[in-house]
Amino acid sequence: MSSPLFGVIFDVDGVLVDSYTAHFETWRDCARLHGRDCTEAEFARAFGRTSREVMRETWSPDLTDQQIAAFEDEKEAMYREYIAKDFPAMPGAKSLVAELAAAGIPMAIGSSGPPLNVQAVVDQLNARETIRTVITGADVKIGKPNPEVFLLGAKGMGMPPERCIVLEDAPPGIEAALAAAMKCLGIVSRGRTKPELYRAHAHVTDLTEVSYEMLASLME
């Protein structure tokens, strides 16, 4: 049996789920509960990075791990409640996952998000049996643009990094994919512009524009 031509690593937010509004509103609301504010511009700049990195850089470097963990737990519980009410799947997400699975393409998740958030999305897409390698922010020491999350995803799929294609919507994720020597398809989701994602090898607006043939062409 021949080896698959490539493996696919999906970021989650802005790629598989249109989570921009849910994350912004719950981050802002939770920050306000702690006497802080978060503008949309500040949120957009940090979108795609781990909460702990953002808090240390923009709140205080002296925050304890316990304080950060408590905020993250509170905020992410609010987020999961928000998306459970009306799951905002990205257009084409379910059909692309099904198409790649039928073609025998291994798939992984490479997300900065917390495990419960990521698993909630995988479950909502009915992809637990097709996307078995799931790497989250809890699995890495350093978040994107460090390539660790994608290298772990490639390892989990049993694919060499140079045969992997990352689907990403954020500049830090694109830089992480390039640092891992992977191809990168930029998703111009809400809160992003094509010029911001100029380092990706190609761009689409959402996953309805993506197919096995398109990804195979990108790999070649």
Rosetta blueprint (number, residue, H / E / L):
1 M L
2 S L
3 S L
4 P L
5 L L
6 F L
7 G E
8 V E
9 I E
10 F E
11 D L
12 V L
13 D E
14 G L
15 V L
16 L L
17 V E
18 D L
19 S L
20 Y H
21 T H
22 A H
23 H H
24 F H
25 E H
26 T H
27 W H
28 R H
29 D H
30 C H
31 A H
32 R H
33 L H
34 H L
35 G L
36 R L
37 D L
38 C L
39 T L
40 E H
41 A H
42 E H
43 F H
44 A H
45 R H
46 A H
47 F L
48 G L
49 R L
50 T L
51 S H
52 R H
53 E H
54 V H
55 M H
56 R H
57 E H
58 T H
59 W L
60 S L
61 P L
62 D L
63 L L
64 T L
65 D H
66 Q H
67 Q H
68 I H
69 A H
70 A H
71 F H
72 E H
73 D H
74 E H
75 K H
76 E H
77 A H
78 M H
79 Y H
80 R H
81 E H
82 Y H
83 I H
84 A H
85 K H
86 D L
87 F L
88 P L
89 A E
90 M L
91 P L
92 G L
93 A H
94 K H
95 S H
96 L H
97 V H
98 A H
99 E H
100 L H
101 A H
102 A H
103 A L
104 G L
105 I L
106 P L
107 M E
108 A E
109 I E
110 G E
111 S L
112 S L
113 G L
114 P L
115 P H
116 L H
117 N H
118 V H
119 Q H
120 A H
121 V H
122 V H
123 D H
124 Q H
125 L L
126 N L
127 A L
128 R L
129 E L
130 T L
131 I L
132 R L
133 T E
134 V E
135 I E
136 T L
137 G H
138 A H
139 D H
140 V L
141 K L
142 I L
143 G L
144 K L
145 P L
146 N L
147 P L
148 E H
149 V H
150 F H
151 L H
152 L H
153 G H
154 A H
155 K H
156 G H
157 M H
158 G L
159 M L
160 P L
161 P H
162 E H
163 R H
164 C E
165 I E
166 V E
167 L E
168 E E
169 D L
170 A L
171 P H
172 P H
173 G H
174 I H
175 E H
176 A H
177 A H
178 L H
179 A H
180 A L
181 A L
182 M L
183 K E
184 C E
185 L E
186 G E
187 I E
188 V L
189 S L
190 R L
191 G L
192 R L
193 T L
194 K H
195 P H
196 E H
197 L H
198 Y L
199 R L
200 A L
201 H L
202 A E
203 H E
204 V E
205 T L
206 D L
207 L H
208 T H
209 E H
210 V L
211 S L
212 Y H
213 E H
214 M H
215 L H
216 A H
217 S H
218 L H
219 M H
220 E L
